[in-house]
Amino acid sequence: MKKWYEKVYLIVIMIFLYLPILYLIAYSFNSGKTSVWKDFTFSWYGALFHDSQIMSSLYNTLLIAVLASVISTVLGTAAAIGIANFRGSFRSAIQNVSNIPIINPEIVTGVSLMLLFTFAGTLLGFEMGFFTVLLAHIGFCTPYVILSVMPRIRRMDISIYEAALDLGCSPMQAFFKVVLHELMPGILSGLLISFTYSLDDFVITYFTRGSKFQTLPIQIYTMTHQRINPKANALSALLFVLIIAVLAVSNFVGAKRERRAVR
Amino acid sequence: MKKLTVLLLILVVLLSTLPLSACGDGYVGEVNVYNWGEYFAPGDDGTMDVIQAFEDRYHIKVNLTNFETNEEMYNILKNSNPSYDVIFPSDYMASRLIKEGMLEEIEFDNIPHYENTDERFRTGDYDPEGKYTVPYSWGVVALVYNTDMIPEGEITGFHDLWDEKYKGSVLMFNNSRDATAISMQLCDPPIDPGADSFTLEDIDRATGKLVEQKRVLKKYVMDQVFTEMETDQAALAPYYAGDIYTMLFNNEKLTYCLPEEGSNLFVDTMCIPTCCRNKENAELFIDFMCEAEIAAANAEYICYGTPNKAAFELMDEDYQTSELTNPPQEYLDKCYTFSNIDDEVYSYMQEQFVKACSSSAEVSEIETRTQSPAAVVAVCAILGVIILSTMVLIIFDIRKAIKNHGRINKL
């Protein structure tokens, strides 16, 4: 970044992206509930941890996000490896089908899943709730994983696997030590993408949640009936700081490992 | 592999807390409550956490979920197979649910604290015999205005929302029902907004009146009204009385007016839908909400009127004397309640309202005049710089790529 205009450009873009978040965080310290600045206070952070409803929504959201992303990563990786072994029109047919949840508008997916679960629920006697939300999330996260892993498979050289077999690995060992290691960047990016999509999903969760289950995006949306409680600001500030910290640490560790590898 | 193990550890930790949260304090039952957002006292700023208080006393788990509009709640009740035990519809939605047989009759023997309810609110047009509903909160629509911009006492009724004197600083409801109700009263001859049904010409006349208002209108708002009025950006707005009561605390220059034409009296009610599974727990919950202290805590938090006489006695003096939270009976006699209107009529009303909102160039004239030209120029300049610099950088990259024989980065 030697040229000054590149730096200026970057700074302007960063400001544009992060100014709303900074505004949000600043107002989490406001003692009033509206845009009028009153006094500086930490009380909303304290109130946040005492609010059992927000805490349980947060827990639900994180649990669904982690479970959905892990399960859909496993499923998606297996699917991608399977699809890579097909050829011709069958392969493109399967790829098109797996892209449908991505192209489909979320509200169509949400309403159709709600009708499906209602029908199955009255037939089989179960109610919508945690598991229906989890199934719905796995359903729309898996195609993203498939999309991230497929390019890595295409770039991978199949002779690596055969070389491992020649050098004495059993097929299982060869798969886990060699193939999976090659695909790891794609798998990890698929995991992160599905975690993000699941964490902030509103429409599909709204229609499949049932009577007992609530996640954070829905809770914050319904707060707009009165005024958005600054506890939501405090929670967003904490999540933002946590994620920045995790990213900073992982990048720092990654950079350290690279420097060691170069040496 | 290290990253995978870290992820698995997180998973294990999360799952291990799952049985803990489920078994909790040994709950003996549960009740599924479906309410508006931010409609129970949550236990911050010194209020009581009413849900926690209920759970602590009866050891019954409250599964609280929220909805944003009555129509949303109705659709979920109708199209999925939910198992809500207590719902909180507004009056006109409750009347629709009663007509369609979706509410259970309440056994008032199980709700001893029902005697705290004010007789005025025990029945209503929406529930003439009071068998299906217990009122939770109520209020009226009033006007709020800024005394710095409009001398005190000058505002007397909804007709002031059309007054040319306040051009460019008037706000209006951004939902079809509330906005057309106000304009219906001002039509010539006036239409009763509380009627059971409207003809299409009634709606046309009302939306015609709304289009006339656009000459003086700043914008249509719902909860943005708080920001607009509290930060002195607009002069006059109609809104729900309880919310105006809150606005008055945040900006001393604001004051209110009960419109002389009378306005919409709304009641939010507690009901038990037919899909409920835990009827006794539902009635226990409703009874708990009718207790004086609990109803007082809720009323203090949401600032709407309370239909609970005993709770009213526990409120502070501001609340008891304010005409916003306790309007005088002569004013209430002038008010009307919404009835449940036909789907067709309602969707026609919504369509016409949307058309009225987006019609006429006069509003955009007002908006550009009230925005500072400097701000507009600044925003355009910044956007222009961003777009131009993006294009320049892309062109440079392409030229570098051509020089490097088709590789953009040196990978």
Interface residues (C-beta under 8 A of the other chain):
Chain A: Y5 E6 V8 Y9 V12 I13 F16 G32 T34 S35 V36 S43 W44 A47 H50 D51 S52 Q53 S56 Y59 L62 L63 V66 L67 V70 M114 L115 F117 T118 G121 T122 E127 M128 L188 L191 F207 R209 G210 S211 K212 F213 Q214 I218 Q219 Y221 T222 M223 T224 H225 Q226 R227 N229 K231
Chain B: K3 L7 I10 L11 L14 L15 T17 L18 S21 E30 N32 Y34 W36 G37 E38 Y39 P42 G43 D44 D45 D49 I51 Q52 N63 L64 T65 N66 F67 E68 N79 S80 N81 P82 S83 Y84 D223 F226 T227 E230 T231 D243 N250 N251 I302 I382 V385 I386 S389 T390 L393
